[in-house]
């Protein structure tokens, strides 16, 4: 992938593993495991890229998906 190239959300597909995306988190919230418990099933978020494409995703596979200190690049 060329340096500085950013892929839009609409281009993401399962044929490739590494993507460079630049998105804004529009909304983020915790998903409870069930209404009667205080444990959480995952994090749900709404993302928006420069093409104004909105994408909704739930991170729930395993603890490795949750980064405590994500890297930020310009």
C-alpha positions in Angstrom: 0.0 0.0 0.0 1.3 3.4 -0.9 2.4 5.7 1.9 -0.3 8.3 2.7 -3.1 6.4 0.9 -6.2 6.2 3.0 -8.9 3.6 2.1 -12.6 4.7 2.3 -14.9 2.6 4.4 -16.8 1.6 1.3 -13.7 -0.1 -0.1 -13.2 -2.5 2.9 -13.8 -6.1 2.0 -12.6 -9.6 3.2 -10.1 -10.1 0.4 -7.4 -8.0 2.2 -6.1 -8.0 5.8 -4.5 -4.6 6.2 -6.4 -1.4 5.6 -5.5 2.3 6.3 -8.7 4.2 7.2 -9.3 7.6 8.7 -12.6 7.8 10.5 -14.4 9.9 13.1 -16.2 8.1 15.9 -19.7 9.7 15.7 -21.2 7.8 18.6 -19.9 5.0 20.9 -21.7 3.0 23.7 -21.4 -0.2 25.7 -23.6 -3.1 24.8 -25.0 -4.9 27.9 -24.8 -8.7 27.9 -28.5 -8.7 28.9 -30.9 -6.1 30.4 -30.7 -7.6 33.8 -26.9 -7.7 34.3 -24.2 -5.1 34.7 -21.7 -7.0 32.5 -21.0 -5.9 28.9 -21.1 -7.8 25.7 -19.1 -5.3 23.6 -18.7 -1.8 22.3 -20.9 -0.5 19.5 -19.8 2.5 17.5 -20.9 4.6 14.5 -18.0 5.7 12.3 -17.9 8.3 9.5 -15.2 8.8 6.9 -14.3 11.7 4.5 -16.8 10.4 2.0 -19.5 10.8 4.7 -20.0 7.0 4.7 -21.5 5.9 8.0 -20.6 2.5 9.3 -21.9 0.8 12.4 -19.9 -2.0 14.1 -19.9 -4.0 17.3 -16.6 -5.1 18.8 -17.3 -8.2 20.8 -15.0 -11.0 19.7 -12.4 -11.0 22.5 -10.5 -8.5 24.8 -7.7 -8.1 22.3 -10.0 -5.9 20.1 -10.2 -3.2 22.8 -7.1 -1.0 22.7 -6.4 1.0 25.8 -4.0 3.4 24.0 -4.8 3.6 20.3 -2.3 5.3 18.1 -3.3 8.4 16.3 -1.6 9.5 13.0 -2.1 12.5 10.8 
